[in-house]
Amino acid sequence: MSNFTVKQIQLLSAIKDHEQLKKQVHVLLDNCETMHPVRVVAIRNNVNNSRNIKNTISILWNMQLAGEGLSVKSSRYQKNMKNSSKMR
C-alpha cells in the first residue's frame, strides 16, 4: 500500500504554486514511515526536478498506483524505482 492516500493527492492537486506544492510533497515524504529510504530519496529527486505542477502530481499518482499494484510497467516511475531498488 502507498504512503499517500488518494485524498492527500487530491488536496495537493488544488495547490496552484509549484514551489509550494513541492514543499508540501516533501512534508508528506518526511512522514513516510514504511517507505524504503532509497525510494524516498528517489521520489524527492523526481519532485525537485519536476518542471511543473502537472508533472509533480503525475509523480504522486504513479507512486499511488504502484503502491496499489496497478502501475504501468513501462512508466518512467516504474523504471526509476526498479533502478533505485537495485541500490539496496
CORTAMO-V83337 format. One line per field, one symbol per residue. ss: DSSP state (H for helix, E for strand, - for the rest). A space follows every 50 residues. Layout:
BEGIN
ss: ???
END
This chain:
BEGIN
ss: -----HHHHHHHH----HHHHHHHHHHHHH------HHHHHHHHHHHHH- --HHHHHHHHHHHHHHH--------HHHHHHHHHH---
END
